[in-house]
Amino acid sequence: MLRAAVPEDVGPVGALAACMGCETAAADAVRLSLEGGAVRVTVSDEGGVNGFAVWSLVLDEAEIQYIAVSPECRRRGIASRLIDEIAARASVIFLEVREGNAPARALYKSCGFAEAGVRRAYYSDGENAVIMRKEINRGADTRH
Ligand SMILES: CC(C)(COP(=O)(O)OP(=O)(O)OC[C@H]1O[C@@H](n2cnc3c(N)ncnc32)[C@H](O)[C@@H]1OP(=O)(O)O)[C@@H](O)C(=O)NCCC(=O)NCCS
């Protein structure tokens, strides 16, 4: 089940974010999302939080800041479903991913993202960031 984060998710989301070294930022994002601003946190909950996405939405433009799935639950489509949930609310999604993060780049490619550029030495350790973009085409507008 996917749902918006609630206050009880601060700890579990922070723990899951440890694999990316951003436990504090992710936990803070949950707190911020509860204030109803642009920052949102969607969690995957299957008897416990096993995945989450931190994203923001301004008008119809979304940006994914973090997405992670617990190691024992990977390759079951959870991250793909989190991205689908975001895509249902946006017409374009942007994100940055470490150039060397092959699993994440494969995920984004499989979800229809295309590479839109590179930010050289973007991360503090000097690694490049690849900018990725996904356009959501909902087909012909049938409204009159
Ligand atoms: C990247 C990550 C979020 C993927 O989550 P996931 O739930 O396992 O992804 P999905 O099951 O939805 O994968 C969908 C597709 O993406 C690709 N993919 C995902 N992980 C992959 C991997 N390790 N190697 C190769 N392809 C991969 C595959 O095409 C996969 O489809 P398939 O399983 O049918 O082959 C997860 O590996 C993770 O949490 N990594 C650590 C955190 C991270 O790096 N986050 C991204 C940066 S913010």
Ligand as a Chemical Component Dictionary entry (heavy atoms), coordinates in Angstrom:
data_LIG
# 
_chem_comp.id                   LIG 
_chem_comp.type                 NON-POLYMER 
_chem_comp.pdbx_formal_charge   0 
_chem_comp.three_letter_code    LIG 
# 
loop_
_chem_comp_atom.comp_id 
_chem_comp_atom.atom_id 
_chem_comp_atom.alt_atom_id 
_chem_comp_atom.type_symbol 
_chem_comp_atom.charge 
_chem_comp_atom.model_Cartn_x 
_chem_comp_atom.model_Cartn_y 
_chem_comp_atom.model_Cartn_z 
_chem_comp_atom.pdbx_ordinal 
LIG C1  C1  C 0 17.210 2.076  -6.698  1  
LIG C2  C2  C 0 16.123 1.420  -5.833  2  
LIG C3  C3  C 0 15.251 2.523  -5.217  3  
LIG C4  C4  C 0 15.256 0.495  -6.708  4  
LIG O1  O1  O 0 14.138 0.042  -5.950  5  
LIG P1  P1  P 0 13.335 -1.297 -6.347  6  
LIG O2  O2  O 0 12.053 -1.297 -5.601  7  
LIG O3  O3  O 0 14.222 -2.469 -6.174  8  
LIG O4  O4  O 0 13.071 -1.077 -7.913  9  
LIG P2  P2  P 0 11.988 -1.841 -8.809  10 
LIG O5  O5  O 0 11.748 -3.218 -8.249  11 
LIG O6  O6  O 0 10.807 -0.974 -9.006  12 
LIG O7  O7  O 0 12.817 -1.981 -10.171 13 
LIG C5  C5  C 0 12.237 -1.674 -11.427 14 
LIG C6  C6  C 0 13.262 -1.930 -12.508 15 
LIG O8  O8  O 0 14.418 -1.094 -12.325 16 
LIG C7  C7  C 0 15.603 -1.796 -12.723 17 
LIG N1  N1  N 0 16.429 -2.083 -11.554 18 
LIG C8  C8  C 0 16.135 -1.851 -10.261 19 
LIG N2  N2  N 0 17.151 -2.235 -9.456  20 
LIG C9  C9  C 0 18.113 -2.732 -10.284 21 
LIG C10 C10 C 0 19.412 -3.299 -10.055 22 
LIG N3  N3  N 0 19.910 -3.446 -8.809  23 
LIG N4  N4  N 0 20.129 -3.691 -11.118 24 
LIG C11 C11 C 0 19.643 -3.562 -12.374 25 
LIG N5  N5  N 0 18.411 -3.053 -12.665 26 
LIG C12 C12 C 0 17.668 -2.635 -11.620 27 
LIG C13 C13 C 0 15.098 -3.117 -13.334 28 
LIG O9  O9  O 0 14.829 -2.862 -14.698 29 
LIG C14 C14 C 0 13.807 -3.331 -12.555 30 
LIG O10 O10 O 0 12.884 -4.182 -13.213 31 
LIG P3  P3  P 0 13.034 -5.798 -13.044 32 
LIG O11 O11 O 0 13.198 -6.079 -11.579 33 
LIG O12 O12 O 0 11.735 -6.303 -13.612 34 
LIG O13 O13 O 0 14.257 -6.195 -13.839 35 
LIG C15 C15 C 0 16.769 0.545  -4.693  36 
LIG O14 O14 O 0 17.764 -0.279 -5.278  37 
LIG C16 C16 C 0 17.383 1.334  -3.566  38 
LIG O15 O15 O 0 16.708 1.648  -2.584  39 
LIG N6  N6  N 0 18.679 1.697  -3.674  40 
LIG C17 C17 C 0 19.371 2.452  -2.634  41 
LIG C18 C18 C 0 18.894 3.894  -2.580  42 
LIG C19 C19 C 0 19.168 4.643  -3.879  43 
LIG O16 O16 O 0 20.228 4.520  -4.489  44 
LIG N7  N7  N 0 18.175 5.469  -4.290  45 
LIG C20 C20 C 0 18.271 6.261  -5.530  46 
LIG C21 C21 C 0 18.985 7.527  -5.346  47 
LIG S1  S1  S 0 17.997 8.733  -4.471  48 
# 
loop_
_chem_comp_bond.comp_id 
_chem_comp_bond.atom_id_1 
_chem_comp_bond.atom_id_2 
_chem_comp_bond.value_order 
_chem_comp_bond.pdbx_ordinal 
LIG C1  C2  SING 1  
LIG C2  C3  SING 2  
LIG C2  C4  SING 3  
LIG C2  C15 SING 4  
LIG C4  O1  SING 5  
LIG O1  P1  SING 6  
LIG P1  O2  DOUB 7  
LIG P1  O3  SING 8  
LIG P1  O4  SING 9  
LIG O4  P2  SING 10 
LIG P2  O5  DOUB 11 
LIG P2  O6  SING 12 
LIG P2  O7  SING 13 
LIG O7  C5  SING 14 
LIG C5  C6  SING 15 
LIG C6  O8  SING 16 
LIG C6  C14 SING 17 
LIG O8  C7  SING 18 
LIG C7  N1  SING 19 
LIG C7  C13 SING 20 
LIG N1  C8  SING 21 
LIG N1  C12 SING 22 
LIG C8  N2  DOUB 23 
LIG N2  C9  SING 24 
LIG C9  C10 SING 25 
LIG C9  C12 DOUB 26 
LIG C10 N3  SING 27 
LIG C10 N4  DOUB 28 
LIG N4  C11 SING 29 
LIG C11 N5  DOUB 30 
LIG N5  C12 SING 31 
LIG C13 O9  SING 32 
LIG C13 C14 SING 33 
LIG C14 O10 SING 34 
LIG O10 P3  SING 35 
LIG P3  O11 DOUB 36 
LIG P3  O12 SING 37 
LIG P3  O13 SING 38 
LIG C15 O14 SING 39 
LIG C15 C16 SING 40 
LIG C16 O15 DOUB 41 
LIG C16 N6  SING 42 
LIG N6  C17 SING 43 
LIG C17 C18 SING 44 
LIG C18 C19 SING 45 
LIG C19 O16 DOUB 46 
LIG C19 N7  SING 47 
LIG N7  C20 SING 48 
LIG C20 C21 SING 49 
LIG C21 S1  SING 50 
# 
